Amino acid sequence: MDTAIVVEHLVKRYRDVVAVDGVSFTVRRGEIFGLLGPNGAGKTTTLEVLEGLRAPDAGRVEVAGIDVRRHPRQVKARIGVQLQDAGFFGRLTVRETIGLFASFAARPRPVEALMEELSLQDKAGTQVRHLSGGQRQRLSIACALVGDPEIVFLDEPTTGLDPQARRALWDVIWAIRAQGRTVVLTTHYMEEAQALCDRVGIMDHGRLLALGTPMELIERLLPEARVYVRPIDEAPAGAGGGDVAPPMVDRLRALPGVTRVDQTGDGHLVLLTAQPESLLQQLAGEAHEGRLRYSSLRVERGTLEDVFLHLTGRRLRD
Ligand SMILES: Nc1ncnc2c1ncn2[C@@H]1O[C@H](COP(=O)(O)OP(=O)(O)OP(=O)(O)O)[C@@H](O)[C@H]1O
């Protein structure tokens, strides 16, 4: 079976707030799936339904092939859920905390191995209240892994961490995938989702706006790429300031697939095109024929942040 989770037409209301409004998606086994969106989009509520913590108002949810509404306890035996650190006792040590969670599991993994996996062995005897933010997050992930789950749920695992601790946590999450587990996480950092997740679902106001790999979404929704060219030896005598001679701009604008040419303040030309690969070949051909000389050439695509802006008309963190 290649599917870890199936969600069909999921609806969850809190009185008059529709927190999740008809969401459908599947998560494949062994992938890192990210639910992205701003605060209040419905990510946590969706996760809580998948974890069997909240009953949906409508829709079908299957986790590890089990209907969550009918058999929430069977689902709980197959998943690992990262608790926010409010769930820890500050005076217990790291080893004692993981040991406590191990005592709840039917087939616990060895505590020492988990501490090593999460780089917590040096903190084994440290009380939880003395850990840094990144160490606490790693501890909560160790506790989520203690029951040897097939599917691991992480709700905003990197929120509040500095960039270095975030990067360290990405390595942890990739290592969890390498063990063959499925990871479902939420984040409101689009660049994190782009770097970390195999596939993402973008949520806003309880709805799923887009679903796919980060690159698929970027290519589908933002087809135009920017090709940066920095020509050399093309400024006409006396034209100063690194200006590019108009004939060059005209020639580039005439290349097949180029929809626009802009000029940056530092002597680059920016070519907009939906066919960056063939344009790169054209430019290389021009250079080979001696009609164009350039000192740098690079392609930039949009980001998931731009995808969100395209879909909603606003930035994620306005
Ligand atoms: N227990 C609750 N009772 C009432 N309303 C709630 C409850 N939990 C969430 N909501 C509301 O449901 C909507 C979705 O919230 P949810 O926490 O699922 O979003 P989120 O995308 O996870 O946001 P965040 O990133 O802030 O956690 C919001 O409007 C929120 O105010």
The ligand as a Gaussian input file, in Angstrom:
#p B3LYP/6-31G(d) Opt

LIG

0 1
 N      -10.907000      24.933000      20.120000
 C      -11.372000      25.876000      19.279000
 N      -12.543000      26.498000      19.519000
 C      -13.019000      27.435000      18.671000
 N      -12.382000      27.840000      17.542000
 C      -11.201000      27.280000      17.256000
 C      -10.621000      26.261000      18.108000
 N       -9.451000      25.874000      17.570000
 C       -9.286000      26.604000      16.431000
 N      -10.335000      27.440000      16.240000
 C      -10.530000      28.347000      15.090000
 O      -10.510000      27.568000      13.915000
 C       -9.782000      28.208000      12.881000
 C       -8.631000      27.319000      12.431000
 O       -7.691000      27.206000      13.500000
 P       -6.398000      26.248000      13.450000
 O       -5.734000      26.336000      14.772000
 O       -6.779000      24.936000      12.942000
 O       -5.523000      26.998000      12.346000
 P       -3.964000      26.896000      12.087000
 O       -3.819000      26.993000      10.606000
 O       -3.407000      25.721000      12.748000
 O       -3.416000      28.216000      12.747000
 P       -2.103000      28.373000      13.680000
 O       -0.956000      28.422000      12.748000
 O       -2.385000      29.691000      14.346000
 O       -2.097000      27.212000      14.632000
 C       -9.356000      29.542000      13.439000
 O      -10.308000      30.505000      13.054000
 C       -9.385000      29.319000      14.927000
 O       -9.651000      30.541000      15.597000

